[in-house]
């Protein structure tokens, strides 16, 4: 069995899409509510997201990152 994950941009269309898919006998619809993150988890995810942005900017040559040794010396 293959799986397909859909991200619906317009929440108003979600009920229609669910109803449409339920009428297809070869499709099983599994509702999974979006995970709610704790404040701490959100902080961690935000930090990771910021780090990824910085790495992308570095790879594009727009910023210079500090050497790893400099980071380790701070610990």
C-alpha angles and dihedrals in degrees: 000000000000125000130215124194117206126195109203113211096191109052090195089068094053098089091050093049093048091050091048093050093047089060091060109089093204094057128077115200115211115186114214117177116222112268115255111220125215118240090258093049090049091052091051093048091048090052092050091047091052091049092052090051090052092050090050091050090048092050089050089053094243098117136021118230124214117258116260092242090059090053092048092049089059090059 
